[in-house]
């Protein structure tokens, strides 16, 4: 991964709004990857994932809904 510079605001999924408490927030990094943090513990640390790894993760999630 080339950059840990976060270039967008962190966002929760729209389905996670309201009473939903178990959420993560995701932001885009300068190299096209993603930064992920716990919405209930924003100071608890941030995970950084490169663009290729994030794409692989999304493909796997999408495939799990197709099966």
FENFENGI-V382214 format. One record per residue. SS is DSSP state (H for helix, E for strand, C for the rest). PHI is phi in whole degrees, -180 to 180 (999 if undefined). Layout:
<<SS | PHI> <SS | PHI>>
//
This chain:
<<C | 999> <C | -93> <C | -143> <C | -110> <C | -76> <E | -87> <C | -111> <C | -131> <C | -72> <C | -71> <E | -135> <C | -95> <C | -62> <H | -61> <H | -71> <H | -95> <C | -76> <C | 83> <C | -78> <C | -65> <C | -104> <C | -95> <C | -134> <E | -118> <E | -117> <E | -128> <E | -133> <E | -88> <E | -100> <C | -59> <C | -92> <C | 89> <C | -82> <E | -135> <E | -110> <E | -129> <E | -142> <E | -78> <C | -68> <C | -88> <C | -138> <H | -62> <H | -90> <H | -81> <C | 122> <E | -129> <E | -96> <E | -116> <E | -131> <C | -66> <H | -60> <H | -66> <H | -64> <H | -65> <H | -63> <H | -63> <H | -60> <H | -63> <H | -60> <H | -66> <H | -63> <H | -61> <H | -64> <H | -68> <H | -84> <H | -82> <C | -92>>
//
